[in-house]
Amino acid sequence: MNFAVQDVCRWPATVAKRYDAIIDSYCLQNIVLDDDRAAVLRGVHDRLTPAGHYLISTALYDAGRVYGAGLRFDRSTGICYRGDLPYRRHLTPAALQAELTSMGFTVLSLTGNDVVCRRS
């Protein structure tokens, strides 16, 4: 098994290795800005084998979620702000599926906070 630690918003241009599975455990919700999210999803897509799977656990939009003092949720973007700074992104399941599809993934399952997708 191989593991690597790097800034997922700044992948190296050269893809040295491809993986059968990439697991995201509550990272994607912390990638807030559109350009950074696109970079992450492009990097994951590029590093998967043709039959590879991307497994995601992430916080999604929850109408009942109470944001505490100092936090503000922008429903139109799914961005939660801490003061004036983007803090987290809580998309609806449909918005997340659309984002993943636009980046070349096929969503196989989206149940609760867990998503299983593969390269299209």
N, C-alpha and C positions, 0 to 999 in steps of 0.2 A: 504494500500500500504506500502511496506517495502523498505527501502533504506539502503545501507551500503557503507561505505568508507573504502577502503583498497588498498594496493599495488597489482594491478592485475598481476604483474609478480611474486608475492610471495603469492599465495593463501594458506590458511590454508589447511592442509592435509585432515581434516575431512570436509565433505560437510554437513552443518547443515540444509540447506533449498534448495529446487529446485524451479525454477521460470518458468513461462509460456513464458516469454519474457525477453531478456536482450538486452538493447539498448546501442550501442557504437556510440557516436557522436564525430567523429574525434579524437578518442584515438588511434586506431590501427595504423595509419600512424606514430605515435610517438613512437611506440614499434618497434625498429629498428633491433635488433640482433635476429638471428634465434632462439636461445634457449629461449629468452624472449617471442618471438611471439608464440612459441610452448606452453610455459607455460600458456600464456593468453588464447589461443584457447582451450587447454585442460581444463583449469579452467572453461571457459564458457560452454563448452560441458558437463562437469560433473555437472554443476549447473542448467542445463535446464531439465525440465520435459521431458519425452519421446516424447511428441508432441510439445515441446517448440521451439520458434523461436529466432534467433539471428538477430537483425536489426543493420546494420552497415552503417554509413555515413563516408566516408574516401576520402582523396585526392588520386587519381590514377595517373598513368603516363600520361602526356600530352606532346606530341611532341612539342607543341608551348610554353610550360612554359619556361620562362626566369629566370634562377637562378642568383641572384645578386652577387655582389662582395663578395668574401670569401666563396661562396658556390660552391660545385662541385658535379655533378650527375654522378654516376656510373651506366650506362645503364644495365650492366650484372647482377647486384644485385637489382637494384631499390633503392639503398641507396643514399641519398643526404648527403654530408659531409659539416660540417662547420669547415673549417680548416682541421685538421686530425680526427675530432670526428664525428661519425655517428650522424645525426641530424633528418632525416625523412626517411620514406620509401614510395616510390611511385611506386607501382607495376602496371603492365598492368592488365586490367580486366581478361585476361586469366590466368596470373600468380596468381592473388588473388583467382580466382575460384579454381585453382589447389591446392593452399595452404589450402583453406577451406575444399575441398574434402578430402585431405590427412589427415585432422584432424577430420574426421567423420561427416562433415556437407554435406547436399545437398543444393546446391544453387538453390533457387526458382526463383529469379529475380536479375538481375544486370543491373541497369539502371542509367546512369550517374555516380554519386559518391555514389549511394545508393544500398545496397545489402540486400536481405532478404534470410535467409537460415534457415534450421531446422536441428535437429539431424538426422543423417541417421539411 
